[in-house]
């Protein structure tokens, strides 16, 4: 599955909407990312911020499943969407 940056942003916006509707997850995201409640609206068009949304969800398989189920996305969609956003390239640890 391959994404353009634009289509990856659409996926991340769907996930951000899901986060905003789930208070517990939203609090975890804001704590982990340092984002403020106002950032959810003001930075929703920022591809770097959207990448941080997907980075957060990708930390836990249960979160991926929950987000994808709620957003009607395949479970395999988030990682390639993240890769299409700034900073999402493969990391080489060697």
N, CA, C and O atoms as a GROMACS GRO file, in nm:
protein
  376
    1UNK      N    1   0.085  -0.117   0.000
    1UNK     CA    2   0.000   0.000   0.000
    1UNK      C    3   0.090   0.124   0.000
    1UNK      O    4   0.181   0.136   0.082
    2UNK      N    5   0.063   0.213  -0.091
    2UNK     CA    6   0.144   0.333  -0.106
    2UNK      C    7   0.054   0.456  -0.094
    2UNK      O    8  -0.060   0.456  -0.141
    3UNK      N    9   0.106   0.559  -0.030
    3UNK     CA   10   0.030   0.682  -0.009
    3UNK      C   11   0.106   0.801  -0.064
    3UNK      O   12   0.228   0.807  -0.055
    4UNK      N   13   0.033   0.896  -0.120
    4UNK     CA   14   0.089   1.028  -0.147
    4UNK      C   15   0.084   1.103  -0.015
    4UNK      O   16   0.017   1.060   0.078
    5UNK      N   17   0.155   1.214  -0.007
    5UNK     CA   18   0.149   1.291   0.117
    5UNK      C   19   0.006   1.337   0.144
    5UNK      O   20  -0.040   1.335   0.258
    6UNK      N   21  -0.064   1.377   0.039
    6UNK     CA   22  -0.202   1.424   0.056
    6UNK      C   23  -0.293   1.314   0.110
    6UNK      O   24  -0.372   1.339   0.202
    7UNK      N   25  -0.284   1.194   0.055
    7UNK     CA   26  -0.370   1.086   0.103
    7UNK      C   27  -0.329   1.042   0.244
    7UNK      O   28  -0.414   1.000   0.322
    8UNK      N   29  -0.201   1.051   0.275
    8UNK     CA   30  -0.154   1.020   0.411
    8UNK      C   31  -0.208   1.122   0.511
    8UNK      O   32  -0.243   1.086   0.624
    9UNK      N   33  -0.215   1.247   0.470
    9UNK     CA   34  -0.271   1.350   0.557
    9UNK      C   35  -0.418   1.323   0.586
    9UNK      O   36  -0.465   1.345   0.697
   10UNK      N   37  -0.492   1.275   0.486
   10UNK     CA   38  -0.633   1.241   0.505
   10UNK      C   39  -0.646   1.130   0.609
   10UNK      O   40  -0.732   1.137   0.697
   11UNK      N   41  -0.563   1.027   0.597
   11UNK     CA   42  -0.565   0.918   0.695
   11UNK      C   43  -0.535   0.972   0.834
   11UNK      O   44  -0.606   0.940   0.930
   12UNK      N   45  -0.431   1.053   0.847
   12UNK     CA   46  -0.393   1.108   0.978
   12UNK      C   47  -0.502   1.198   1.034
   12UNK      O   48  -0.523   1.199   1.156
   13UNK      N   49  -0.571   1.273   0.950
   13UNK     CA   50  -0.681   1.357   0.998
   13UNK      C   51  -0.796   1.271   1.051
   13UNK      O   52  -0.859   1.307   1.150
   14UNK      N   53  -0.823   1.161   0.985
   14UNK     CA   54  -0.926   1.069   1.036
   14UNK      C   55  -0.887   1.018   1.174
   14UNK      O   56  -0.970   1.012   1.265
   15UNK      N   57  -0.761   0.981   1.189
   15UNK     CA   58  -0.713   0.929   1.318
   15UNK      C   59  -0.716   1.040   1.423
   15UNK      O   60  -0.752   1.015   1.538
   16UNK      N   61  -0.679   1.161   1.385
   16UNK     CA   62  -0.686   1.274   1.478
   16UNK      C   63  -0.830   1.297   1.524
   16UNK      O   64  -0.853   1.324   1.641
   17UNK      N   65  -0.924   1.286   1.434
   17UNK     CA   66  -1.065   1.298   1.471
   17UNK      C   67  -1.106   1.192   1.570
   17UNK      O   68  -1.179   1.219   1.666
   18UNK      N   69  -1.058   1.070   1.547
   18UNK     CA   70  -1.086   0.960   1.641
   18UNK      C   71  -1.025   0.991   1.777
   18UNK      O   72  -1.088   0.970   1.881
   19UNK      N   73  -0.902   1.040   1.778
   19UNK     CA   74  -0.837   1.076   1.904
   19UNK      C   75  -0.918   1.182   1.979
   19UNK      O   76  -0.938   1.172   2.100
   20UNK      N   77  -0.964   1.282   1.907
   20UNK     CA   78  -1.038   1.392   1.968
   20UNK      C   79  -1.168   1.344   2.033
   20UNK      O   80  -1.217   1.405   2.128
   21UNK      N   81  -1.223   1.236   1.981
   21UNK     CA   82  -1.347   1.181   2.035
   21UNK      C   83  -1.324   1.086   2.152
   21UNK      O   84  -1.420   1.045   2.218
   22UNK      N   85  -1.201   1.051   2.180
   22UNK     CA   86  -1.167   0.955   2.285
   22UNK      C   87  -1.082   1.024   2.391
   22UNK      O   88  -0.960   1.031   2.380
   23UNK      N   89  -1.150   1.075   2.493
   23UNK     CA   90  -1.083   1.158   2.593
   23UNK      C   91  -0.960   1.092   2.653
   23UNK      O   92  -0.856   1.156   2.668
   24UNK      N   93  -0.969   0.965   2.688
   24UNK     CA   94  -0.855   0.897   2.749
   24UNK      C   95  -0.735   0.891   2.656
   24UNK      O   96  -0.622   0.918   2.698
   25UNK      N   97  -0.759   0.856   2.531
   25UNK     CA   98  -0.651   0.851   2.433
   25UNK      C   99  -0.597   0.991   2.403
   25UNK      O  100  -0.477   1.010   2.385
   26UNK      N  101  -0.687   1.088   2.399
   26UNK     CA  102  -0.646   1.226   2.372
   26UNK      C  103  -0.553   1.277   2.481
   26UNK      O  104  -0.453   1.342   2.452
   27UNK      N  105  -0.586   1.248   2.605
   27UNK     CA  106  -0.500   1.290   2.718
   27UNK      C  107  -0.364   1.223   2.707
   27UNK      O  108  -0.261   1.287   2.730
   28UNK      N  109  -0.361   1.095   2.672
   28UNK     CA  110  -0.232   1.025   2.654
   28UNK      C  111  -0.151   1.088   2.541
   28UNK      O  112  -0.031   1.109   2.555
   29UNK      N  113  -0.217   1.118   2.429
   29UNK     CA  114  -0.148   1.179   2.316
   29UNK      C  115  -0.091   1.314   2.354
   29UNK      O  116   0.025   1.344   2.324
   30UNK      N  117  -0.170   1.397   2.418
   30UNK     CA  118  -0.123   1.530   2.455
   30UNK      C  119  -0.007   1.521   2.553
   30UNK      O  120   0.088   1.599   2.544
   31UNK      N  121  -0.013   1.428   2.646
   31UNK     CA  122   0.097   1.410   2.739
   31UNK      C  123   0.223   1.361   2.672
   31UNK      O  124   0.333   1.407   2.703
   32UNK      N  125   0.208   1.269   2.579
   32UNK     CA  126   0.325   1.212   2.511
   32UNK      C  127   0.386   1.308   2.411
   32UNK      O  128   0.508   1.310   2.392
   33UNK      N  129   0.302   1.388   2.346
   33UNK     CA  130   0.351   1.476   2.240
   33UNK      C  131   0.380   1.618   2.286
   33UNK      O  132   0.453   1.691   2.219
   34UNK      N  133   0.324   1.656   2.399
   34UNK     CA  134   0.338   1.793   2.443
   34UNK      C  135   0.240   1.887   2.375
   34UNK      O  136   0.249   2.009   2.392
   35UNK      N  137   0.148   1.832   2.298
   35UNK     CA  138   0.048   1.914   2.229
   35UNK      C  139  -0.055   1.967   2.327
   35UNK      O  140  -0.090   1.900   2.425
   36UNK      N  141  -0.101   2.087   2.301
   36UNK     CA  142  -0.209   2.147   2.379
   36UNK      C  143  -0.341   2.122   2.306
   36UNK      O  144  -0.341   2.090   2.188
   37UNK      N  145  -0.451   2.137   2.377
   37UNK     CA  146  -0.582   2.117   2.315
   37UNK      C  147  -0.600   2.207   2.193
   37UNK      O  148  -0.661   2.167   2.094
   38UNK      N  149  -0.548   2.328   2.200
   38UNK     CA  150  -0.561   2.422   2.088
   38UNK      C  151  -0.484   2.373   1.964
   38UNK      O  152  -0.520   2.408   1.852
   39UNK      N  153  -0.380   2.294   1.984
   39UNK     CA  154  -0.301   2.242   1.872
   39UNK      C  155  -0.383   2.149   1.783
   39UNK      O  156  -0.356   2.139   1.663
   40UNK      N  157  -0.481   2.083   1.840
   40UNK     CA  158  -0.560   1.987   1.762
   40UNK      C  159  -0.627   2.055   1.644
   40UNK      O  160  -0.640   1.995   1.537
   41UNK      N  161  -0.669   2.177   1.661
   41UNK     CA  162  -0.733   2.249   1.552
   41UNK      C  163  -0.632   2.331   1.472
   41UNK      O  164  -0.634   2.330   1.349
   42UNK      N  165  -0.545   2.402   1.542
   42UNK     CA  166  -0.455   2.493   1.471
   42UNK      C  167  -0.346   2.420   1.392
   42UNK      O  168  -0.297   2.474   1.292
   43UNK      N  169  -0.309   2.301   1.434
   43UNK     CA  170  -0.201   2.229   1.365
   43UNK      C  171  -0.252   2.110   1.283
   43UNK      O  172  -0.172   2.032   1.232
   44UNK      N  173  -0.383   2.097   1.270
   44UNK     CA  174  -0.439   1.984   1.197
   44UNK      C  175  -0.397   1.983   1.050
   44UNK      O  176  -0.402   1.878   0.986
   45UNK      N  177  -0.357   2.095   0.996
   45UNK     CA  178  -0.311   2.100   0.857
   45UNK      C  179  -0.161   2.087   0.842
   45UNK      O  180  -0.109   2.095   0.731
   46UNK      N  181  -0.091   2.067   0.952
   46UNK     CA  182   0.055   2.057   0.953
   46UNK      C  183   0.097   1.911   0.936
   46UNK      O  184   0.071   1.830   1.025
   47UNK      N  185   0.160   1.875   0.824
   47UNK     CA  186   0.198   1.736   0.801
   47UNK      C  187   0.291   1.680   0.910
   47UNK      O  188   0.288   1.560   0.938
   48UNK      N  189   0.372   1.765   0.970
   48UNK     CA  190   0.462   1.717   1.077
   48UNK      C  191   0.380   1.679   1.200
   48UNK      O  192   0.405   1.576   1.262
   49UNK      N  193   0.283   1.762   1.235
   49UNK     CA  194   0.195   1.730   1.348
   49UNK      C  195   0.115   1.604   1.319
   49UNK      O  196   0.101   1.518   1.407
   50UNK      N  197   0.064   1.591   1.198
   50UNK     CA  198  -0.011   1.472   1.162
   50UNK      C  199   0.076   1.347   1.170
   50UNK      O  200   0.029   1.240   1.208
   51UNK      N  201   0.204   1.361   1.136
   51UNK     CA  202   0.297   1.250   1.153
   51UNK      C  203   0.309   1.210   1.298
   51UNK      O  204   0.320   1.091   1.329
   52UNK      N  205   0.308   1.308   1.388
   52UNK     CA  206   0.318   1.276   1.531
   52UNK      C  207   0.194   1.203   1.580
   52UNK      O  208   0.202   1.120   1.671
   53UNK      N  209   0.080   1.233   1.520
   53UNK     CA  210  -0.043   1.160   1.555
   53UNK      C  211  -0.027   1.012   1.519
   53UNK      O  212  -0.056   0.924   1.599
   54UNK      N  213   0.020   0.987   1.397
   54UNK     CA  214   0.038   0.847   1.356
   54UNK      C  215   0.150   0.779   1.433
   54UNK      O  216   0.139   0.662   1.467
   55UNK      N  217   0.259   0.852   1.461
   55UNK     CA  218   0.366   0.794   1.544
   55UNK      C  219   0.310   0.745   1.677
   55UNK      O  220   0.343   0.636   1.722
   56UNK      N  221   0.227   0.827   1.738
   56UNK     CA  222   0.169   0.792   1.868
   56UNK      C  223   0.084   0.666   1.858
   56UNK      O  224   0.101   0.573   1.936
   57UNK      N  225  -0.006   0.662   1.762
   57UNK     CA  226  -0.096   0.547   1.749
   57UNK      C  227  -0.017   0.420   1.716
   57UNK      O  228  -0.051   0.312   1.763
   58UNK      N  229   0.088   0.434   1.636
   58UNK     CA  230   0.167   0.317   1.596
   58UNK      C  231   0.248   0.258   1.711
   58UNK      O  232   0.310   0.153   1.693
   59UNK      N  233   0.250   0.322   1.826
   59UNK     CA  234   0.325   0.268   1.940
   59UNK      C  235   0.257   0.145   2.001
   59UNK      O  236   0.322   0.070   2.074
   60UNK      N  237   0.130   0.122   1.972
   60UNK     CA  238   0.058   0.012   2.036
   60UNK      C  239  -0.036  -0.053   1.936
   60UNK      O  240  -0.121   0.013   1.877
   61UNK      N  241  -0.022  -0.183   1.918
   61UNK     CA  242  -0.106  -0.254   1.821
   61UNK      C  243  -0.254  -0.240   1.854
   61UNK      O  244  -0.337  -0.230   1.763
   62UNK      N  245  -0.290  -0.239   1.982
   62UNK     CA  246  -0.431  -0.224   2.019
   62UNK      C  247  -0.485  -0.088   1.976
   62UNK      O  248  -0.601  -0.077   1.936
   63UNK      N  249  -0.401   0.015   1.984
   63UNK     CA  250  -0.443   0.149   1.939
   63UNK      C  251  -0.461   0.151   1.787
   63UNK      O  252  -0.554   0.213   1.736
   64UNK      N  253  -0.371   0.084   1.716
   64UNK     CA  254  -0.383   0.076   1.569
   64UNK      C  255  -0.515   0.009   1.532
   64UNK      O  256  -0.588   0.059   1.447
   65UNK      N  257  -0.545  -0.101   1.597
   65UNK     CA  258  -0.668  -0.175   1.568
   65UNK      C  259  -0.790  -0.089   1.599
   65UNK      O  260  -0.883  -0.083   1.519
   66UNK      N  261  -0.789  -0.023   1.714
   66UNK     CA  262  -0.903   0.060   1.753
   66UNK      C  263  -0.922   0.178   1.658
   66UNK      O  264  -1.034   0.205   1.614
   67UNK      N  265  -0.814   0.246   1.625
   67UNK     CA  266  -0.822   0.362   1.535
   67UNK      C  267  -0.867   0.319   1.396
   67UNK      O  268  -0.956   0.381   1.337
   68UNK      N  269  -0.807   0.214   1.344
   68UNK     CA  270  -0.843   0.168   1.209
   68UNK      C  271  -0.986   0.118   1.203
   68UNK      O  272  -1.057   0.142   1.105
   69UNK      N  273  -1.030   0.049   1.305
   69UNK     CA  274  -1.168   0.001   1.309
   69UNK      C  275  -1.264   0.119   1.309
   69UNK      O  276  -1.361   0.121   1.234
   70UNK      N  277  -1.237   0.217   1.395
   70UNK     CA  278  -1.325   0.334   1.405
   70UNK      C  279  -1.324   0.418   1.278
   70UNK      O  280  -1.426   0.478   1.241
   71UNK      N  281  -1.210   0.424   1.211
   71UNK     CA  282  -1.196   0.509   1.091
   71UNK      C  283  -1.219   0.433   0.962
   71UNK      O  284  -1.203   0.489   0.854
   72UNK      N  285  -1.257   0.305   0.973
   72UNK     CA  286  -1.282   0.220   0.857
   72UNK      C  287  -1.160   0.215   0.765
   72UNK      O  288  -1.170   0.233   0.643
   73UNK      N  289  -1.045   0.189   0.826
   73UNK     CA  290  -0.919   0.177   0.752
   73UNK      C  291  -0.863   0.036   0.770
   73UNK      O  292  -0.887  -0.026   0.874
   74UNK      N  293  -0.791  -0.016   0.672
   74UNK     CA  294  -0.724  -0.144   0.692
   74UNK      C  295  -0.619  -0.130   0.804
   74UNK      O  296  -0.558  -0.024   0.819
   75UNK      N  297  -0.598  -0.235   0.881
   75UNK     CA  298  -0.500  -0.230   0.989
   75UNK      C  299  -0.360  -0.199   0.939
   75UNK      O  300  -0.276  -0.150   1.014
   76UNK      N  301  -0.336  -0.228   0.814
   76UNK     CA  302  -0.202  -0.206   0.756
   76UNK      C  303  -0.184  -0.067   0.696
   76UNK      O  304  -0.081  -0.040   0.634
   77UNK      N  305  -0.281   0.022   0.712
   77UNK     CA  306  -0.276   0.153   0.646
   77UNK      C  307  -0.188   0.255   0.717
   77UNK      O  308  -0.130   0.342   0.652
   78UNK      N  309  -0.177   0.248   0.849
   78UNK     CA  310  -0.113   0.356   0.922
   78UNK      C  311   0.038   0.367   0.901
   78UNK      O  312   0.091   0.478   0.888
   79UNK      N  313   0.107   0.256   0.897
   79UNK     CA  314   0.253   0.263   0.880
   79UNK      C  315   0.292   0.322   0.744
   79UNK      O  316   0.378   0.410   0.740
   80UNK      N  317   0.232   0.278   0.633
   80UNK     CA  318   0.269   0.342   0.506
   80UNK      C  319   0.222   0.487   0.497
   80UNK      O  320   0.287   0.569   0.432
   81UNK      N  321   0.110   0.519   0.562
   81UNK     CA  322   0.067   0.659   0.564
   81UNK      C  323   0.170   0.742   0.639
   81UNK      O  324   0.205   0.853   0.597
   82UNK      N  325   0.219   0.689   0.750
   82UNK     CA  326   0.321   0.762   0.827
   82UNK      C  327   0.446   0.781   0.744
   82UNK      O  328   0.508   0.887   0.749
   83UNK      N  329   0.484   0.680   0.668
   83UNK     CA  330   0.605   0.688   0.586
   83UNK      C  331   0.595   0.797   0.480
   83UNK      O  332   0.696   0.851   0.436
   84UNK      N  333   0.473   0.830   0.439
   84UNK     CA  334   0.454   0.931   0.335
   84UNK      C  335   0.455   1.074   0.390
   84UNK      O  336   0.456   1.170   0.312
   85UNK      N  337   0.456   1.089   0.520
   85UNK     CA  338   0.460   1.221   0.583
   85UNK      C  339   0.603   1.259   0.619
   85UNK      O  340   0.689   1.171   0.633
   86UNK      N  341   0.631   1.388   0.636
   86UNK     CA  342   0.766   1.431   0.671
   86UNK      C  343   0.820   1.360   0.795
   86UNK      O  344   0.752   1.349   0.896
   87UNK      N  345   0.943   1.313   0.785
   87UNK     CA  346   1.006   1.242   0.896
   87UNK      C  347   0.970   1.097   0.906
   87UNK      O  348   1.010   1.028   1.000
   88UNK      N  349   0.894   1.047   0.810
   88UNK     CA  350   0.843   0.911   0.819
   88UNK      C  351   0.925   0.808   0.743
   88UNK      O  352   0.885   0.692   0.733
   89UNK      N  353   1.039   0.849   0.690
   89UNK     CA  354   1.122   0.755   0.616
   89UNK      C  355   1.179   0.648   0.707
   89UNK      O  356   1.184   0.664   0.829
   90UNK      N  357   1.221   0.541   0.646
   90UNK     CA  358   1.279   0.431   0.724
   90UNK      C  359   1.402   0.477   0.797
   90UNK      O  360   1.485   0.550   0.742
   91UNK      N  361   1.414   0.434   0.921
   91UNK     CA  362   1.529   0.468   1.002
   91UNK      C  363   1.631   0.355   0.995
   91UNK      O  364   1.596   0.238   1.014
   92UNK      N  365   1.754   0.388   0.967
   92UNK     CA  366   1.859   0.288   0.968
   92UNK      C  367   1.936   0.302   1.099
   92UNK      O  368   1.996   0.406   1.126
   93UNK      N  369   1.935   0.198   1.178
   93UNK     CA  370   2.001   0.202   1.309
   93UNK      C  371   2.146   0.157   1.302
   93UNK      O  372   2.214   0.149   1.404
   94UNK      N  373   2.195   0.129   1.181
   94UNK     CA  374   2.335   0.084   1.169
   94UNK      C  375   2.420   0.191   1.107
   94UNK      O  376   2.541   0.171   1.090
   0.00000   0.00000   0.00000
